[in-house]
Amino acid sequence: MNDVVYNSIKQVLKYFFPTKFIDLMDNLVNYIVIDDGDKYSINGIEYTFFDVKAKSTKQFGFECIINNKKLLFLGDETLNPVLYDRFRNFDYVMHEAFCLDNDNSYPDIVKEHHATVKKVCETLKPLNIKNLILYHTEDSHKNKKELYEQEGKKYFNNNVLVPIDLEEIILR
C-alpha cells in the first residue's frame, strides 16, 4: 500500500476501534508502505512497484516475471502516456476496461475514471503487447467475455483476454 492508503487506514481505524485494539492490530499486521521503484519478493517472485501517475488518488502498479513472461498490472487506472516506453513489448498487460465503446450507460465513469475496451486496445496496440488482459468490467452483459473480446480484437492485433471472476490465466 502507499502512504496515502496507510494514513487513511490508520485514520478510519480510530473511528471504529478503541486505542487498545488499534495497538493490538499494529502488533499483528505488517503494514508495508511502498514507494516508486520498490522491489519485494513475494512467494519467490520479484515484484517491482511503480507509481502509475494517476490522475487522482496516488496508486501503484507492479511488474514481474512469471514463467519467463513479463507481466504488468496497472491497478485501477489507465496507462499514463509517460509510461508507454517503459512497458513496450511486455508479454502480458492487465488493464481495466470498464465497458464497451458504444455503452452510453456510464458516460461520467468513463470520462472521469475509466476506459472503454476500444480506448484501451487502441492505446496499447502500438506498444506491441502480446497479451492484453481486460478486467474491472461492468457486469450487465450475460455474454460479457465474448462481447469484450470481440470488440477488443477489432482494435488490438494480439491476444485479448477477458477473464470471468475466478478464472485462471496461465502465463505461457
C-alpha positions as CSV (number, residue, x, y, z in Angstrom):
1,M,0.0,0.0,0.0
2,N,1.1,3.5,-0.5
3,D,1.5,6.2,2.2
4,V,-1.9,7.7,1.4
5,V,-3.7,4.4,1.8
6,Y,-1.8,3.6,5.0
7,N,-2.6,7.0,6.6
8,S,-6.3,6.6,5.6
9,I,-6.5,3.2,7.2
10,K,-5.0,4.5,10.4
11,Q,-7.5,7.4,10.5
12,V,-10.5,5.2,9.8
13,L,-9.5,2.7,12.5
14,K,-9.8,5.4,15.1
15,Y,-13.5,5.8,14.3
16,F,-14.2,2.1,14.8
17,F,-11.9,0.7,17.4
18,P,-10.6,1.8,20.8
19,T,-6.8,2.5,21.0
20,K,-6.0,-0.8,22.7
21,F,-7.4,-2.7,19.7
22,I,-5.6,-0.5,17.2
23,D,-2.3,-1.1,19.2
24,L,-3.0,-4.9,19.1
25,M,-3.6,-4.7,15.3
26,D,-0.4,-2.8,14.8
27,N,1.4,-5.6,16.5
28,L,-0.3,-8.3,14.4
29,V,-0.4,-6.6,11.0
30,N,2.7,-6.0,9.0
31,Y,1.9,-2.8,7.1
32,I,4.3,-2.3,4.2
33,V,4.2,1.1,2.7
34,I,5.7,1.0,-0.8
35,D,7.2,3.7,-3.0
36,D,8.0,4.1,-6.7
37,G,10.7,1.5,-7.7
38,D,10.4,-0.6,-4.5
39,K,11.1,-4.3,-5.1
40,Y,9.7,-7.2,-3.0
41,S,10.0,-10.9,-3.3
42,I,6.6,-12.5,-2.7
43,N,6.3,-16.2,-2.9
44,G,9.5,-16.4,-4.8
45,I,8.5,-13.9,-7.4
46,E,10.3,-10.5,-7.6
47,Y,7.8,-7.6,-7.9
48,T,8.7,-4.0,-8.8
49,F,6.2,-1.5,-7.8
50,F,5.8,1.8,-9.7
51,D,3.7,4.9,-9.5
52,V,1.1,4.8,-12.3
53,K,1.0,8.6,-12.4
54,A,-2.8,8.5,-11.6
55,K,-5.0,11.5,-12.4
56,S,-6.5,11.5,-8.9
57,T,-5.5,9.3,-6.0
58,K,-2.0,8.0,-5.6
59,Q,-1.8,4.5,-7.0
60,F,0.8,1.9,-7.7
61,G,1.0,-0.9,-10.2
62,F,3.6,-3.7,-10.4
63,E,5.7,-5.6,-12.9
64,C,7.1,-9.1,-12.5
65,I,8.3,-12.1,-14.4
66,I,6.3,-15.4,-14.1
67,N,7.2,-18.4,-16.2
68,N,9.7,-16.2,-18.1
69,K,6.9,-13.9,-19.1
70,K,6.8,-10.2,-18.3
71,L,3.6,-9.2,-16.6
72,L,2.3,-5.7,-15.9
73,F,-0.6,-4.8,-13.6
74,L,-1.8,-1.2,-13.7
75,G,-4.3,-1.2,-10.8
76,D,-7.4,0.9,-11.3
77,E,-6.0,3.4,-13.7
78,T,-5.5,3.9,-17.5
79,L,-1.9,3.6,-18.6
80,N,-0.4,7.1,-18.5
81,P,1.4,8.1,-21.7
82,V,4.6,8.9,-19.8
83,L,4.9,5.2,-19.1
84,Y,4.5,3.9,-22.6
85,D,8.2,3.3,-23.4
86,R,8.7,1.5,-20.1
87,F,6.1,-1.1,-20.9
88,R,6.6,-1.6,-24.6
89,N,6.9,-5.3,-25.7
90,F,5.5,-6.8,-22.5
91,D,4.1,-10.4,-22.7
92,Y,1.0,-9.7,-20.5
93,V,-0.6,-6.4,-19.5
94,M,-3.6,-6.3,-17.1
95,H,-5.6,-3.1,-17.8
96,E,-9.0,-2.0,-16.7
97,A,-11.7,-1.6,-19.3
98,F,-15.0,-0.7,-17.7
99,C,-17.4,-1.0,-20.6
100,L,-17.8,-1.4,-24.3
101,D,-17.3,1.6,-26.5
102,N,-20.9,2.1,-27.5
103,D,-22.3,1.7,-24.0
104,N,-23.7,5.0,-23.0
105,S,-24.9,3.9,-19.6
106,Y,-21.7,5.1,-17.9
107,P,-20.6,8.4,-19.5
108,D,-19.3,10.1,-16.3
109,I,-17.5,7.0,-15.1
110,V,-15.7,6.5,-18.4
111,K,-14.9,10.2,-18.9
112,E,-13.5,10.7,-15.4
113,H,-12.1,7.4,-14.2
114,H,-12.1,4.5,-16.6
115,A,-11.6,3.4,-20.2
116,T,-13.6,1.5,-22.7
117,V,-12.4,-1.7,-24.4
118,K,-11.8,0.2,-27.7
119,K,-9.8,3.0,-26.0
120,V,-7.5,0.5,-24.1
121,C,-6.9,-1.5,-27.3
122,E,-6.2,1.4,-29.5
123,T,-3.9,2.9,-26.9
124,L,-1.9,-0.3,-26.3
125,K,-1.8,-1.6,-29.9
126,P,1.4,0.4,-30.8
127,L,3.2,-0.8,-27.7
128,N,3.4,-4.4,-29.1
129,I,1.8,-6.0,-26.0
130,K,1.4,-9.7,-26.7
131,N,-1.5,-10.5,-24.4
132,L,-3.9,-7.9,-23.1
133,I,-6.0,-8.9,-20.1
134,L,-9.0,-6.7,-19.6
135,Y,-10.6,-6.6,-16.1
136,H,-12.6,-4.3,-13.8
137,T,-15.5,-4.6,-16.2
138,E,-19.2,-3.8,-15.6
139,D,-21.5,-6.9,-15.3
140,S,-24.6,-6.0,-17.3
141,H,-24.0,-8.5,-20.1
142,K,-24.5,-12.2,-19.7
143,N,-22.0,-12.8,-22.6
144,K,-19.6,-10.1,-21.4
145,K,-16.5,-12.2,-22.1
146,E,-17.4,-12.8,-25.8
147,L,-18.5,-9.2,-26.3
148,Y,-15.4,-7.6,-24.8
149,E,-13.1,-10.0,-26.6
150,Q,-14.8,-9.4,-29.9
151,E,-14.6,-5.6,-29.5
152,G,-11.0,-5.8,-28.3
153,K,-9.9,-7.9,-31.3
154,K,-11.2,-5.2,-33.7
155,Y,-8.7,-2.7,-32.3
156,F,-5.8,-4.9,-31.0
157,N,-3.7,-7.2,-33.1
158,N,-2.6,-9.7,-30.5
159,N,-4.5,-11.7,-27.8
160,V,-7.3,-10.1,-25.8
161,L,-8.4,-12.0,-22.7
162,V,-11.4,-11.1,-20.6
163,P,-11.4,-13.4,-17.5
164,I,-14.6,-14.1,-15.7
165,D,-14.4,-14.0,-11.9
166,L,-12.2,-16.7,-10.5
167,E,-11.0,-17.8,-14.0
168,E,-7.3,-18.7,-14.1
169,I,-5.0,-17.5,-16.8
170,I,-1.8,-19.5,-17.2
171,L,1.1,-17.3,-18.4
172,R,2.8,-19.2,-21.3
